[in-house]
Amino acid sequence: MKVLQRYFGGEILRAVFFVLFALLVLTSFFDLMKELAAVNKNGYLIKHAIYTVLLNIPGNAYDFLPIAVLIGTIYVLAQFASNSEFTIMRAASMSPWTAAKMLAKIALIFILLTYLLGEVIAPMATRMAKQISMSLASNLVSTEFRSGLWTKDVIRSEGTTGSVIGTRFLNVREVSPQRTLLGVKIYEFDTNFQLLRKINASKAVYIRSHVWQLSDVVETSFPKNLATEEMISSNTHKSETKELPSEITPDILSVLFTEVDRMSAFELASYTRHLAENKQSTERYEIAFWKKLTYPVSILVMMALALPFAYLHARDGGISLRIFSGIMLGMVFYLVNSLFAYLGQINTWPAIATALFPSLIFSLLAYAGLRFVQR
């Protein structure tokens, strides 16, 4: 069986990487066509378009790897079946479950590659691509609001520790590629959402853990009469610098410029915790977090879906038909996986169930297919 394991592994690895390469070349071509529309605008040159397309490749590879595994494995198993190699293997006492174990060992390689792409390479490449666009754009903030980037923070009695004594809203006009905040406006409220303080600063630089240094600060306070809870008068104070303790970090801000699907599980967990502490909705990021953890499991599901194709006879359809069937199955899985993410968010389904349900459905389909061809 060790010889068969190496034979299976070598053939499947070559086929999967060839399919993945073809998919990446095709998607990169369309990405380049899209990027060319922005060339020669705001200093965006052809070299920047090429860099952006190249930096998008790891993310595309992460998305397409399960589909490539399915198509590549179906191709190899269909070749074995058409050449009667699989029939000989079965005659040599190779049971379906033995074949499944061999495929599972091969799947471990692709699972590790998927984790590496999703957790390290793709998030890093996405941030580098975003830095290129941010360094060239006239408006460095990517946001739906004309007033800039908005985010929420809590005010604690001991800076970043202690009990919560208020809420802080930050408005940033621009964020530089070096993650310096420009045009900062801060609004601080007490626990009853009464305005306590407004701070304007020309910029903010992250100087140490959970501390920002504001420059050219104009601070306006709104003290209240403790007896009547009414505002007495406003006081304005100017200073060159001011340190601001905050739970918001550059990593949290960078999350706001990254697509959810391109964030690592660590970034998603950190940002979800930040949203929860600020009493904000976390469903979207919780689902993305569990999808990130369970997505590599889909490699095993794709291998299981491919196995029944090895048991089909030549008269049941040629290799082309089987590969086409594999492509259709892969596309359906991709669409169902994306659909359930939106349905789970809309219907507030449990995040882990939303992430695992598509894989569970296709696992049952693979089991049913294997039972069918055995009979």
Secondary structure, DSSP 8 states (H G I E B T S, - for coil): -HHHHHHHHHHHHHHHHHHHHHHHHHHHHHHHHHHHTTTTBTTB-HHHHHHHHHHHHHHHHHHHHHHHHHHHHHHHHHHHHHTTHHHHHHHTT--HHHHHHHHHHHHHHHHHHHHHIIIIIHHHHHHHHHHHHHHH-SS----S-TT-EEEEEEEETTBSSS-EEEEEEEEEEEE-TT--EEEEEEEEEETT--EEEEEEEEEEEEEETTEEEEEEEEEEE--B-TTT--B---EEEEEEEEEEE-S--HHHHHHTTS-GGGS-HHHHHHHHHHHHHTT---HHHHHHHHHHHHTTHHHHHHHHHHGGGGGS-GGG--HHHHHHHHHHHHHHHHHHHHHHHHHHHHHT--HHHHHHHHHHHHHHHHHHHHHHHH-
